[in-house]
Amino acid sequence: MYLVVGATAHFGRQAVDALLTAGLPVRALTRRPETAGLPAAAQVTAGDLTSEDALAEAVSGVEAIFLVLPYDMEVAPLLAAARRAGVRRIVFLSSGAVVDGAQAQPDVIARYHRDVEAAIEASGIEWTFLRLLFPAINSLTFAMQLAGGDVIRAAYGQAAASVVHENDVAEVAAAVLPGGHAGKTYDLTGPQSLTQTEQVGILAAALDRPLTFEELDDAPVRAQMAQFMDPAFINALFDLMAETVGKPAALNTVIEDLTGHAPRTYADWAADHLADFS
């Protein structure tokens, strides 16, 4: 049995589908099974990540866990329950912001994810880390703006990223969960380095709309977003973007090596998400 933690979140939901497609038995953990909307073939179970006792049933009989965590979620209860149940391996969706060998991580995003990695390493359970920096789903933030016109306003139009389709992340998880990747850390990249402005151009073609990108000063955007999100998290995210301005993103063959197919393009992602922008 393979347990997906974060099964109703981005990446988790797609991992459930990918595991089922691969013919593997799936248990999906969610707080509210009655509203999860997951495939009937998945065994959906309720669980509370803050309670080891509440997780005991979810991890019973589980060989491996795919772990998708919201930022700042505590992982200790899950690891304790997994150890007691004899879970053999954990595949954790971590962040590409993590710096290997650094005594101090550069920001709160990197620090949180590296702390989770370290806790998993210390648990004695076999592990594999998938590090992802800029997923294509970040573009869903554009959808709200496009409801009112054809202009996307954001900071760092020339920030470059090798954006990754969530289905590729899920298929990598399904490929490594059965084993053979103990102690491996995989950096996931898409097939292209694209600036935000270039992404908007591709999105315009997919939507058949004359979209334009309008550059905003980052300071007021940071201040506005910090009103409803952790300011340290917002600053870390924007600093990561600022560092990529004018620098093409690194590319690798990890997704192709692990799944057997080239990573999906941003145009593929846009075509798959037309309904989100309608």
C-alpha positions as CSV (number, residue, x, y, z in Angstrom):
1,M,0.0,0.0,0.0
2,Y,1.2,3.5,-0.9
3,L,0.0,6.4,1.2
4,V,-0.3,9.9,-0.2
5,V,-0.2,12.6,2.4
6,G,-1.6,15.8,1.1
7,A,-3.9,13.9,-1.3
8,T,-6.3,16.7,-2.0
9,A,-3.5,19.3,-2.5
10,H,-1.7,20.1,-5.7
11,F,0.8,17.3,-6.5
12,G,-0.9,15.0,-4.0
13,R,-4.1,14.7,-6.0
14,Q,-2.1,14.1,-9.2
15,A,0.1,11.5,-7.4
16,V,-3.0,9.5,-6.5
17,D,-3.9,9.4,-10.2
18,A,-0.4,8.5,-11.2
19,L,-0.1,5.6,-8.7
20,L,-3.5,4.2,-9.7
21,T,-2.4,4.5,-13.4
22,A,0.7,2.5,-12.6
23,G,-1.5,-0.2,-11.0
24,L,-0.4,0.4,-7.5
25,P,-2.7,0.3,-4.4
26,V,-3.3,3.8,-3.0
27,R,-4.4,5.2,0.3
28,A,-5.2,8.9,0.3
29,L,-5.0,10.9,3.5
30,T,-7.3,13.8,4.0
31,R,-9.0,15.6,6.8
32,R,-12.4,15.4,5.1
33,P,-12.9,12.2,3.1
34,E,-16.5,13.1,2.3
35,T,-15.5,16.1,0.3
36,A,-12.2,14.8,-1.2
37,G,-13.5,14.0,-4.6
38,L,-10.7,11.4,-5.2
39,P,-11.0,8.4,-7.6
40,A,-13.1,5.6,-6.4
41,A,-10.2,3.2,-6.7
42,A,-8.3,5.0,-4.0
43,Q,-8.8,4.1,-0.4
44,V,-9.6,7.4,1.2
45,T,-8.9,7.8,4.9
46,A,-9.2,10.6,7.5
47,G,-6.2,11.8,9.4
48,D,-4.8,14.6,11.4
49,L,-1.1,15.4,10.8
50,T,-0.8,16.9,14.3
51,S,-1.7,13.7,16.1
52,E,0.4,10.5,16.0
53,D,-2.6,8.5,17.4
54,A,-4.9,9.9,14.7
55,L,-2.4,8.7,12.0
56,A,-2.0,5.2,13.2
57,E,-4.8,3.7,11.1
58,A,-3.6,5.7,8.0
59,V,-0.1,4.3,8.1
60,S,-1.1,0.7,9.0
61,G,0.1,-1.7,6.3
62,V,1.8,1.1,4.3
63,E,5.1,0.4,2.5
64,A,5.9,3.9,1.3
65,I,4.6,7.4,1.8
66,F,4.5,10.3,-0.7
67,L,4.6,13.4,1.5
68,V,3.2,16.8,0.4
69,L,3.2,19.3,3.2
70,P,1.8,22.8,3.5
71,Y,4.5,25.3,4.5
72,D,5.3,25.2,8.3
73,M,3.4,21.9,9.0
74,E,5.0,19.8,11.8
75,V,6.1,16.4,10.6
76,A,7.1,14.7,13.8
77,P,3.8,13.0,14.5
78,L,3.7,11.4,11.1
79,L,7.3,10.2,11.3
80,A,6.6,8.7,14.7
81,A,3.5,6.9,13.5
82,A,5.3,5.7,10.4
83,R,8.2,4.3,12.4
84,R,5.8,2.4,14.7
85,A,3.9,1.0,11.6
86,G,7.1,-0.2,9.9
87,V,6.8,2.1,6.9
88,R,9.8,1.4,4.7
89,R,10.3,4.6,2.8
90,I,9.2,8.2,2.4
91,V,9.4,10.3,-0.7
92,F,9.2,14.0,0.3
93,L,8.3,16.8,-2.1
94,S,10.8,19.4,-0.9
95,S,12.0,22.8,-2.2
96,G,14.6,23.7,-4.7
97,A,15.5,26.6,-2.4
98,V,17.3,24.2,-0.1
99,V,21.1,24.7,-0.3
100,D,23.1,21.5,0.2
101,G,26.0,21.7,2.7
102,A,24.9,25.1,4.1
103,Q,25.1,25.4,7.8
104,A,22.3,28.0,7.6
105,Q,19.7,28.0,4.9
106,P,19.2,31.3,3.1
107,D,15.5,31.9,3.9
108,V,12.5,30.5,5.7
109,I,11.4,28.4,2.7
110,A,14.7,26.7,2.4
111,R,15.0,26.3,6.2
112,Y,11.6,24.7,6.7
113,H,12.1,22.2,3.9
114,R,15.6,21.4,5.0
115,D,14.4,20.9,8.6
116,V,11.8,18.4,7.3
117,E,14.4,16.6,5.2
118,A,16.7,16.4,8.3
119,A,13.9,15.0,10.4
120,I,13.1,12.3,7.8
121,E,16.8,11.4,7.6
122,A,17.0,11.1,11.4
123,S,13.9,8.9,11.5
124,G,15.8,5.9,10.2
125,I,13.2,5.4,7.4
126,E,14.5,5.1,3.8
127,W,14.1,8.4,2.0
128,T,14.1,10.1,-1.4
129,F,13.7,13.9,-1.8
130,L,12.2,15.6,-4.8
131,R,13.1,19.3,-4.9
132,L,10.9,21.6,-6.9
133,L,11.4,25.4,-7.1
134,F,8.9,27.0,-9.5
135,P,5.9,24.8,-10.4
136,A,3.7,25.8,-13.3
137,I,0.7,26.0,-11.1
138,N,2.0,29.3,-9.7
139,S,0.5,30.7,-12.9
140,L,-3.0,30.1,-11.5
141,T,-2.5,33.4,-9.6
142,F,-2.9,35.1,-13.0
143,A,-6.4,33.7,-13.4
144,M,-8.0,36.2,-11.0
145,Q,-6.5,39.1,-12.9
146,L,-7.7,37.8,-16.2
147,A,-11.3,37.7,-15.1
148,G,-11.2,41.5,-15.4
149,G,-9.1,42.1,-18.5
150,D,-6.2,41.1,-20.6
151,V,-3.4,42.6,-18.5
152,I,-1.4,40.6,-16.0
153,R,0.4,42.8,-13.5
154,A,3.2,41.4,-11.4
155,A,6.7,42.0,-10.3
156,Y,9.8,40.5,-11.9
157,G,8.6,40.0,-15.5
158,Q,12.1,38.9,-16.5
159,A,12.4,36.3,-13.7
160,A,13.3,33.0,-15.3
161,A,12.2,29.5,-14.2
162,S,12.1,26.0,-15.6
163,V,8.5,25.6,-14.6
164,V,7.3,22.0,-14.0
165,H,3.9,20.5,-14.7
166,E,2.3,18.9,-11.6
167,N,1.6,15.7,-13.5
168,D,5.4,15.3,-14.1
169,V,6.0,15.6,-10.4
170,A,3.3,13.0,-9.7
171,E,4.7,10.6,-12.2
172,V,8.2,11.0,-10.7
173,A,6.8,10.2,-7.3
174,A,5.0,7.1,-8.7
175,A,8.3,6.0,-10.3
176,V,10.4,6.3,-7.1
177,L,7.9,5.2,-4.4
178,P,8.3,1.4,-5.1
179,G,12.0,1.7,-4.2
180,G,15.5,1.7,-5.7
181,H,16.1,5.4,-4.9
182,A,17.2,5.4,-1.3
183,G,19.2,8.4,-0.2
184,K,18.7,10.2,-3.5
185,T,17.8,13.8,-4.0
186,Y,16.3,14.8,-7.3
187,D,16.0,18.4,-8.6
188,L,13.0,18.6,-10.9
189,T,13.1,21.0,-13.9
190,G,10.9,21.5,-16.9
191,P,12.1,21.4,-20.4
192,Q,12.5,25.2,-20.9
193,S,13.7,28.3,-19.1
194,L,10.9,30.9,-19.4
195,T,10.6,34.4,-18.0
196,Q,7.2,35.4,-16.6
197,T,6.7,37.6,-19.6
198,E,7.3,34.6,-21.9
199,Q,4.9,32.5,-19.9
200,V,2.2,35.1,-20.4
201,G,2.9,35.0,-24.1
202,I,2.4,31.2,-24.2
203,L,-0.8,31.6,-22.0
204,A,-2.1,34.2,-24.5
205,A,-1.7,31.8,-27.4
206,A,-3.5,29.0,-25.4
207,L,-6.4,31.2,-24.5
208,D,-6.5,33.1,-27.8
209,R,-6.4,36.4,-26.0
210,P,-4.2,39.4,-26.5
211,L,-2.6,39.2,-23.0
212,T,0.1,41.7,-22.0
213,F,2.4,41.8,-19.0
214,E,2.7,45.0,-16.9
215,E,5.7,45.2,-14.6
216,L,5.0,46.2,-11.0
217,D,7.4,47.5,-8.4
218,D,7.9,44.6,-5.9
219,A,7.7,46.6,-2.7
220,P,3.9,47.4,-2.7
221,V,3.2,43.9,-4.0
222,R,5.1,42.4,-1.1
223,A,3.4,44.6,1.4
224,Q,-0.1,43.8,0.0
225,M,0.5,40.0,0.1
226,A,2.1,40.2,3.6
227,Q,-1.3,41.3,4.9
228,F,-2.7,37.8,4.4
229,M,0.4,35.6,4.3
230,D,3.5,35.2,6.4
231,P,5.7,38.2,5.5
232,A,8.9,36.2,5.9
233,F,7.6,33.6,3.4
234,I,6.5,36.3,1.0
235,N,9.9,38.0,1.2
236,A,11.7,34.7,0.7
237,L,9.6,33.9,-2.4
238,F,10.1,37.3,-3.9
239,D,13.9,37.2,-3.2
240,L,14.1,33.8,-5.0
241,M,12.4,35.4,-8.0
242,A,14.6,38.4,-7.9
243,E,17.7,36.2,-8.0
244,T,16.6,34.7,-11.3
245,V,16.1,38.0,-13.2
246,G,18.3,37.9,-16.3
247,K,19.6,34.4,-15.5
248,P,18.3,31.4,-17.5
249,A,17.1,28.6,-15.3
250,A,19.1,25.4,-15.1
251,L,17.7,22.4,-16.9
252,N,18.3,18.7,-16.4
253,T,17.0,15.3,-17.5
254,V,15.7,14.0,-14.2
255,I,12.1,13.8,-15.2
256,E,12.8,12.1,-18.4
257,D,15.3,9.7,-16.8
258,L,12.7,8.7,-14.1
259,T,9.5,8.6,-16.1
260,G,10.7,7.7,-19.6
261,H,9.3,10.8,-21.3
262,A,10.3,14.4,-21.7
263,P,8.9,16.8,-19.2
264,R,5.7,18.5,-20.3
265,T,6.1,22.1,-21.6
266,Y,4.4,25.2,-20.3
267,A,2.2,25.2,-23.4
268,D,1.1,21.7,-22.4
269,W,0.3,23.0,-18.9
270,A,-1.7,25.9,-20.3
271,A,-3.7,23.6,-22.5
272,D,-4.5,21.4,-19.5
273,H,-5.7,24.3,-17.5
274,L,-7.9,26.3,-19.9
275,A,-10.9,25.8,-17.6
276,D,-9.1,27.6,-14.8
277,F,-8.8,30.7,-16.9
278,S,-12.3,30.6,-18.5
